[in-house]
Amino acid sequence: MKTLLKIALPLLILAALVLAGMSRIRTVVSVEEAVTGTAADAVTGTVKVFANLDIKVKTEVQGRIAETPFAINQKVKKGDTLMVLEAQDIRNQIREKVIQLKAAQKRLQLPLNQVRDIQNVEDEIARIKQAIEFGNASQSDLEKRQRDLQKIQNDFNYQQISREEQAELFEATVANLQYQLSRMTLVAPMDGTITEQYKWPGDYIWTGNEVLRLVSDGRWVELTLAEEDSAYVEKGQKAKVRLASYPDRTFEATVTALNSTANADTKTRAVFLSIDAPDEILIPGLTGEAVLVKAERKNTVLVPRRALIGNRVYVVKNGIVEIRPVTPGFLGLEKAEILSGIVAGEQVVTDGQSLLRDGDKVEILGAKKD
């Protein structure tokens, strides 16, 4: 028994010393002061850059490529020539049909033989009518010649219509060939930049083949927000965009529209932004993030966002932790608005709150010791 007491007594004394030492150790915390400033109701989301138009230009006819008078990354204007197909065969056909058209038009100017025949029969009918008055001809003679006249007139009309038809067909054929010839030259449908080329001089292409990619001038940005963050987003609100390719730059943007539908699978909604940056920087396909400010409130109490734990803030007063229930307002990316519960100038804990209890004694990191 005495031996047991000899062993236990020193252990009890050591434990008491350890507890006494621990009671004098204070948790070190980082704090910041609550301040008065402007609160922002801001949300963040991912962005992607798009061109106003980004198309794969296709051919309308088939043929062999004769030339491509452009280079990759070259800017073009609407109507500029992008590609020319070999078209000598069509030009030869046009020349042949033009000759035939001119000949047909000249034939239209020549009188038909039936004109003379019609005049002769009409004169004879007139004489027969006079002869009938004097009893020198019969009514049947008149009717026969009238039938002959009708037949000649029908032949005349048929020949005239045939000649007109032939001329019009040649004219239509020339117009069709000229239209085909025009499509052998591929022109830019808009101002933009050639970014890709898929076919080259000497290649034979078919109708509908993709030959190049044309990206128009002008850019817009799609901001993807979580459903709950998209509430109260309106046209005209401001945003700041940061692209992964330019991490040290921030671009000003403005909301132009909110997508009329949401994505039920991803629980997101798209917001469309116009962005203040040149096209050379806003390469279609670039990604990044944006902060969208939905509303602001001035002269309000702000604390670091990380100091707000649910509806509580850990305040340090005279070295003692006091857990305060608060009423949060606008939540920005870095600052949180506090509508009630603390005042400007009070010190709030910014990290390690889970290790603290109400009434704990703490030491402020960096504070001068007496």
Phi, psi and omega in degrees: 000315179296323179296319179297319179294325179296327180278317186288324184300311178299324180294320178295318179297318180297318179296320179296321179294319179297315179296320178296322179292319181294327180293338180270350179276130180249144177292134178268128182233155173262136181227159171222155180278141168292138185233167173260131182192201181257121179271143180238130172273091187243145175232158181235153179198176179270151181232157174218139183268137177231152169276155177304320174219138179219104189233154169263113183284131182244156177276152178258346180223170178257159179159181180260135183288126178268319180202155175229089188281055178206171178229155176302138182072011176276137176279141178228158176255156177304128180097347177295147179286127179256326185201142179235129177263153176299132187221022182296323179299316180294321178298320178296319179296321179298316181299317180295316182289329176295319177299314180295324179295315180297320179296318179296322179293324177291321179298328178298334181278345181277142179286145176278152180300330183296340180298315180292319180296321179297317181296319180296314181293321178298320178297318181294320178299320178298320180291323180294321179298320178292322181294324179297324180297328181262003178080016181264359179212158182257163178296328180294326176298318180296315182296323179297314182290329177293323177292322177298319180297317180299320180295317180295320178296320177298317178298318179300311181299320180297313180297320180295316179297321180297318180293319178296319179299315181299317180296317181293324178295317177298319180296317179295321180296318178298315180297319180294318179294321178294323177295316177299321179297319180297327181281350175286348174250117182270124183244157181291127179281354184194166171290141179174200182229135175283118183251337179213150176228133184247340180232153188227162178306134183100338178288143173264128183241155181249162179303128179093357177293140173280130184245334180196166177248130181239122179253123184287165170288156179094137183228157170214162185236137174258120178258124180259119181246152170296149183310313184292337180275344184278351179297137176069015171284132184225157176300136178099345178293153185263153178215158175241128184248136174233121182265147182299329180285342181229068186295341182262009181236146176239133183247137179280139181219162181226139178290126177255334180191159176243128181306135184286351177230158176249161178265107184292333181287317183262356181058043181230168176217141184268140175239135183258133185237144164264144188232141183269085179197150181289155180301328183297332178272320184275074180286127179305133180104344178296149181234167178177209179222161181218150174248122182252123180265113182273330180198161178224152176221127184266163176053054180229163183278132181235141172230160174303141182304323182287350177279343182268117178247100185063243176247032181229150174228138179266108182261137176253120181226119183055038177078007181244137179278132175234118180275116185254130168285135183227167175249105180288152174244236178294140178244113176265185180288327183243332183241148175239136178276137177244114183279330177202152177122329175217167179235162179300141180101338178286149182265131182239144179285137185250353175200160177072022182299331183295343180269357187254152175233155178301128179094355178298143172273135183225162175242131183279129180298127178086357180287144179286136179266142179289000000 
